[in-house]
Amino acid sequence: MNVDTNPFLRRGLASTTPSPLGLEVARAEGPWIVTTDGRRVFDAISGIGVSNFGHQHPAILASLRAQLDKHLHVMVYGECLQDAQTRAAEALLRTLPPSLDGVYFVNSGAEAVEAALKLAKRATGRSRLMGVQGGYHGNTHGALSVSSNEWRKARYRPLLPEVDALAWNDVEDLTRVDDTVAAVIVEPVQGDAGVRVPDPEWLRALRNVCTEHGALLILDEIQCGMGRTGRPWAMDHVGLVPDAVCMGKALGGGMPIGALAASREHLALLGHRPTLGHITTFGGHPLACAGACGALEVMATLDWEALERRHASWERALQHHPAVGAVRRQGAFFAVELDSAESVARAVHAGVGVGAENAVLLFWFLSVPHAFRLAPPLTLTDDEAHEGLRLILRTLDQLLD
């Protein structure tokens, strides 16, 4: 990687890829990002699932401004009662099954996964963990351990021991869950695997086998939650009730936050033998919790039928484009397959490189190089949805030149 030419390293910042897009952002509003050279870029990925309600939503800004007038950080999480945390927890738990009646706020989705894995070991007294093939849960050591994609994991081994992966969508393979397993973690819609929607019967069978053997079922709703699949949570499509849910990304309305929801009985285990069994300095930050209050308020107003109508229209248009091989979708969560990884790279760079005209931000998956993701804001108007689709199709047209 060339330190002198990389736009992040050149400014003394860390870089995560050899060739970042390098867009210089001046401001953002609704579905639009405005660059310092005045171009408008339609955000068709919502900041990789963070800005589900668009940029600068008035309800979220109002909640943040109200909290700014009160206080910021006052104490590490779990020592002082703070109104923003209480209100965020109440609003969040209203969207979840009654058995999930407690929440632990952290700083990110990956941290929520780490907390969930620790809680499973503490609750069961077991050490064996299981993920699912194709799963992605974050890049911290524990989250990476229960994720797939060996190419991404190889240079960071050794990771957590006693971790296995179940075959995705395979009921027969569930027989490998036994009384030694502390937890199985699964995305109810796999994100990084290219928006893979499992058979509901497989998810129900997984729930049953975990119950039978006393293993916790952990759902990772970090990417697919907060309305992304056309319901508040992807598990709502199946009627699934897990033992724990990991959340992040869109939960904060643009602010950094993660959360682990579980029963109060289970969460109480993190507070004794040992005390401080899980701890975070900035988890439950009042400003992030205020962002969550605003985001949950907006999610409660979404028109699910209109959301499905708009994105079913996108799906039909994309399926008929000659550059597209296949489309997978649930709600406003898309994977669009092209003929190669090279075509995806061309599409991503063509989308943001259209000169002074309106552009569109597309992005790839870590583990499906021949597909790109779409996850537009859930608050689009019909006109905005029409314009976003027009820009995506125009970008795909360039692949045919």
C-alpha positions in Angstrom: 0.0 0.0 0.0 1.4 3.4 -1.0 1.5 5.7 2.0 2.0 8.8 -0.2 -1.0 8.2 -2.5 -3.6 6.8 -0.1 -5.9 9.7 0.8 -6.2 8.5 4.4 -2.6 7.6 5.2 -1.5 10.8 3.5 -3.5 12.7 6.2 -2.2 10.6 9.1 -5.4 8.5 9.3 -5.6 4.7 9.3 -6.6 3.1 6.0 -8.7 0.0 5.7 -8.3 -0.7 1.9 -5.6 0.0 -0.6 -8.0 2.1 -2.8 -10.7 3.9 -0.8 -13.3 5.9 -2.7 -11.9 9.0 -1.3 -15.1 11.1 -1.5 -14.6 14.3 0.6 -17.9 15.0 2.4 -19.1 18.5 3.1 -22.6 17.7 4.4 -25.5 15.2 4.0 -29.3 15.4 4.1 -32.0 12.8 3.5 -30.7 10.4 0.9 -28.0 12.8 -0.4 -24.3 13.2 0.5 -22.8 16.5 -0.8 -19.1 16.5 -1.5 -16.7 19.4 -1.1 -16.7 20.0 -4.8 -20.5 20.4 -4.8 -21.6 17.1 -6.2 -24.7 15.3 -4.9 -24.3 11.6 -4.3 -27.4 9.4 -3.7 -26.6 7.2 -0.7 -27.9 3.8 -1.8 -26.3 2.0 1.0 -27.2 4.2 4.0 -23.6 4.3 5.3 -23.6 0.4 5.3 -26.8 0.2 7.1 -26.3 3.0 9.7 -28.4 5.8 8.2 -31.6 3.8 7.8 -33.6 6.9 8.3 -31.6 9.1 6.0 -29.1 11.8 7.0 -30.0 14.6 9.4 -33.5 13.4 10.1 -35.3 16.2 12.1 -36.6 13.9 14.8 -33.2 12.4 15.4 -31.6 15.9 15.4 -34.2 17.2 17.9 -33.4 14.3 20.3 -29.7 15.0 20.0 -30.0 18.7 20.6 -32.2 18.2 23.6 -29.6 15.9 25.2 -26.8 18.3 24.4 -28.4 20.9 26.6 -28.4 18.4 29.5 -25.1 16.6 29.7 -22.7 14.3 27.9 -20.6 11.5 29.6 -20.8 11.6 33.4 -19.8 8.1 34.5 -18.9 4.7 33.2 -22.0 2.6 32.2 -23.8 0.9 35.1 -23.1 3.3 38.0 -25.4 6.4 37.4 -29.0 6.3 36.2 -29.3 8.5 33.2 -32.6 9.5 31.6 -31.4 9.0 28.0 -30.4 5.4 28.7 -33.7 4.7 30.4 -35.8 6.2 27.6 -33.7 4.4 24.9 -34.1 1.1 26.7 -37.9 1.5 27.1 -38.3 2.4 23.4 -36.2 -0.4 22.3 -37.7 -3.1 24.5 -41.2 -2.1 23.2 -40.2 -3.4 19.8 -38.9 -6.8 21.1 -40.6 -10.0 22.5 -41.6 -9.7 26.1 -39.0 -12.3 27.2 -36.3 -9.9 26.2 -36.9 -7.4 28.9 -33.3 -6.0 29.5 -30.7 -4.3 27.4 -27.0 -3.6 27.8 -25.9 -0.6 25.7 -22.4 -0.8 24.2 -20.6 1.2 21.5 -21.0 -1.0 18.4 -22.5 -4.1 17.0 -19.3 -6.1 17.3 -19.1 -5.1 21.0 -22.7 -6.4 21.4 -21.6 -9.7 19.9 -18.7 -9.9 22.3 -21.0 -9.3 25.2 -23.5 -11.9 24.0 -20.8 -14.6 23.7 -19.5 -13.9 27.2 -23.1 -13.9 28.5 -23.7 -17.3 26.9 -20.7 -18.8 28.6 -21.7 -17.3 31.9 -25.3 -18.4 31.7 -24.6 -22.0 30.6 -21.2 -22.7 32.2 -20.1 -24.0 28.8 -17.4 -22.8 26.5 -18.3 -24.2 23.0 -19.7 -21.7 20.5 -21.3 -22.2 17.1 -21.8 -19.8 14.2 -23.3 -20.5 10.8 -21.5 -20.8 7.5 -21.7 -17.4 5.7 -22.2 -15.5 8.9 -20.5 -12.2 9.6 -20.6 -10.7 13.1 -17.8 -8.1 13.2 -14.0 -7.9 13.2 -13.1 -8.0 16.9 -11.5 -11.3 18.0 -14.5 -13.0 19.4 -16.9 -11.7 16.7 -14.4 -12.8 14.0 -14.1 -16.2 15.6 -17.8 -17.0 15.0 -17.8 -15.5 11.5 -17.1 -17.2 8.3 -14.6 -16.2 5.5 -11.3 -17.9 6.4 -9.4 -15.6 4.1 -10.2 -12.7 6.5 -9.4 -14.7 9.6 -6.2 -16.5 8.7 -3.7 -13.7 9.5 -5.3 -13.2 13.0 -5.3 -16.7 14.3 -5.3 -18.1 16.9 -8.8 -16.8 17.5 -11.3 -18.3 20.1 -11.0 -22.0 20.6 -14.0 -24.4 20.5 -15.8 -22.7 17.7 -17.7 -24.6 15.0 -19.9 -23.5 12.1 -23.3 -25.1 11.3 -24.2 -25.5 7.6 -26.5 -22.7 6.5 -30.2 -23.7 6.0 -29.4 -27.4 6.7 -31.8 -28.9 9.2 -29.9 -32.2 9.3 -26.7 -30.5 10.4 -28.5 -29.2 13.5 -27.9 -32.6 15.1 -24.4 -31.3 15.9 -25.8 -28.9 18.5 -25.5 -30.8 21.8 -25.2 -30.3 25.5 -21.7 -28.9 25.2 -22.8 -25.9 23.2 -23.1 -22.5 25.1 -24.7 -20.7 22.2 -25.4 -20.6 18.5 -25.2 -17.1 16.8 -27.0 -16.5 13.5 -28.2 -13.6 11.4 -31.9 -14.1 10.5 -30.9 -12.6 7.2 -27.3 -12.9 6.3 -25.8 -9.6 5.2 -22.2 -10.1 4.1 -23.1 -13.4 2.5 -25.1 -11.5 0.0 -28.6 -11.0 1.6 -29.3 -14.7 2.1 -32.8 -15.3 3.5 -33.0 -18.7 5.2 -36.0 -21.1 5.3 -38.2 -20.1 8.3 -38.5 -23.8 9.1 -34.7 -24.0 9.5 -34.7 -21.1 11.9 -37.5 -22.6 13.9 -35.7 -25.9 14.0 -32.6 -24.1 15.2 -34.6 -22.5 18.0 -36.0 -25.9 19.0 -32.7 -27.6 19.1 -31.1 -24.8 21.2 -34.0 -25.1 23.7 -33.6 -28.9 23.8 -29.9 -28.7 24.7 -30.0 -25.6 26.9 -27.9 -23.5 24.4 -28.6 -19.9 24.0 -29.9 -18.8 20.6 -28.3 -15.4 19.7 -29.7 -13.4 16.8 -27.4 -10.9 15.1 -29.7 -8.1 13.9 -26.9 -5.6 13.4 -27.4 -5.3 9.6 -30.8 -6.7 9.1 -32.6 -5.0 12.0 -34.1 -1.5 12.6 -36.6 -1.8 9.7 -34.1 -2.9 7.0 -36.0 -6.0 6.0 -39.5 -4.4 6.0 -40.3 -5.2 9.7 -38.7 -3.7 12.8 -36.6 -6.8 13.2 -35.9 -9.6 10.7 -37.0 -12.2 13.3 -40.5 -10.7 13.1 -40.9 -12.3 9.6 -40.6 -15.7 11.3 -42.0 -15.1 14.7 -38.7 -16.2 16.2 -38.0 -15.5 19.9 -34.3 -15.8 20.7 -32.4 -15.7 24.0 -30.4 -12.7 23.0 -30.3 -10.1 20.2 -27.3 -8.1 19.1 -28.0 -4.7 17.6 -26.0 -1.8 16.2 -25.6 0.2 13.1 -29.0 2.0 12.5 -29.9 1.8 16.2 -28.3 5.2 16.9 -29.7 7.1 14.0 -26.1 7.9 12.9 -24.6 7.9 16.4 -22.2 5.0 17.4 -24.1 2.5 19.6 -24.7 -1.2 20.0 -27.0 -3.1 22.3 -27.4 -6.6 23.6 -31.0 -7.4 24.6 -31.7 -10.5 26.7 -33.7 -11.4 29.8 -33.0 -9.5 33.0 -32.3 -12.8 34.7 -29.5 -13.5 32.2 -28.1 -9.9 32.2 -27.9 -10.0 36.0 -25.2 -12.6 35.7 -22.8 -10.1 34.3 -22.9 -8.1 37.6 -21.6 -10.7 40.1 -19.1 -13.5 40.4 -17.2 -11.6 39.2 -18.5 -8.1 39.5 -18.0 -6.1 36.3 -18.3 -9.3 34.3 -18.8 -7.0 31.3 -18.0 -3.3 31.4 -17.7 -0.4 29.0 -16.7 3.2 29.6 -18.7 4.8 26.8 -21.4 2.3 26.3 -24.8 3.9 26.8 -23.3 7.3 26.1 -26.2 9.7 26.6 -25.9 11.3 23.2 -25.8 8.0 21.5 -28.9 6.9 23.5 -30.6 10.1 22.5 -29.9 9.2 18.9 -31.4 5.8 19.5 -34.5 7.4 21.0 -34.9 9.5 17.8 -34.2 6.5 15.5 -36.8 4.3 17.3 -39.3 7.2 17.1 -38.8 7.4 13.3 -39.0 3.6 12.9 -42.4 3.6 14.6 -43.8 5.9 11.8 -42.6 3.9 8.8 -45.2 2.8 6.3 -44.2 -0.8 5.7 -46.6 -1.3 2.8 -45.1 1.7 1.0 -41.6 0.5 1.7 -42.3 -2.9 0.2 -44.0 -1.3 -2.8 -41.0 1.0 -3.6 -38.4 -1.7 -3.3 -40.3 -4.4 -5.1 -40.3 -1.9 -7.9 -36.6 -1.6 -7.6 -36.2 -5.4 -7.6 -38.2 -5.7 -10.8 -36.3 -3.0 -12.6 -32.9 -4.5 -11.6 -33.9 -8.0 -12.6 -34.7 -6.8 -16.1 -31.4 -5.0 -16.5 -29.1 -6.9 -19.0 -26.0 -6.4 -16.8 -27.7 -8.1 -13.8 -27.5 -11.8 -13.2 -29.6 -12.1 -10.1 -31.2 -10.1 -7.3 -31.9 -11.1 -3.7 -34.0 -8.9 -1.5 -35.9 -8.7 1.7 -37.5 -5.3 2.3 -35.0 -2.7 1.4 -32.0 -5.0 1.7 -30.6 -6.1 -1.7 -27.7 -8.1 -3.2 -27.3 -7.5 -6.9 -25.2 -10.1 -8.7 -23.1 -9.1 -11.8 -20.9 -11.3 -14.0 -17.7 -10.7 -12.0 -15.9 -8.9 -9.2 -14.4 -6.6 -11.9 -17.8 -5.5 -13.0 -18.8 -4.8 -9.4 -15.7 -2.6 -9.0 -16.5 -0.8 -12.2 -20.1 -0.2 -11.1 -19.0 1.2 -7.7 -16.5 3.5 -9.1 -18.7 4.5 -12.0 -21.5 5.4 -9.6 -19.5 8.1 -7.8 -17.5 9.2 -10.8 -20.1 10.7 -13.1 -18.7 14.2 -13.1 -20.8 17.1 -11.9 -24.1 15.3 -12.3 -25.9 13.5 -9.5 -24.0 10.4 -8.6 -24.9 7.2 -6.6 -23.0 5.4 -3.9 -23.0 1.6 -4.3 -20.8 -0.8 -2.4 -19.5 -4.4 -2.4 -19.8 -7.3 0.1 -16.7 -8.6 1.9 -17.5 -12.2 1.0 -19.5 -12.0 -2.3 -17.1 -10.2 -4.7 -19.4 -10.6 -7.8 -22.3 -8.7 -6.1 -23.0 -5.3 -4.7 -25.2 -4.2 -1.9 -28.1 -1.8 -1.9 -29.6 -0.6 1.4 -31.3 2.8 0.7 -32.8 5.0 3.4 -36.2 3.6 4.6 -37.6 7.1 4.6 -37.4 7.8 0.8 -40.3 9.6 -0.8 -41.6 8.1 -4.1 -39.7 10.8 -6.0 -36.5 10.1 -4.2 -36.9 6.4 -4.7 -37.5 7.0 -8.4 -34.4 9.2 -8.7 -32.2 6.7 -6.8 -33.3 3.9 -9.1 -32.6 6.0 -12.2 -29.1 6.7 -11.0 -28.4 3.0 -10.2 -29.7 1.9 -13.6 -27.7 4.6 -15.4 -24.6 3.3 -13.6 -25.3 -0.3 -14.7 -25.8 1.0 -18.3 -22.2 2.0 -18.3 -21.2 -1.6 -17.8 -22.7 -2.4 -21.2 -20.6 0.2 -23.1 
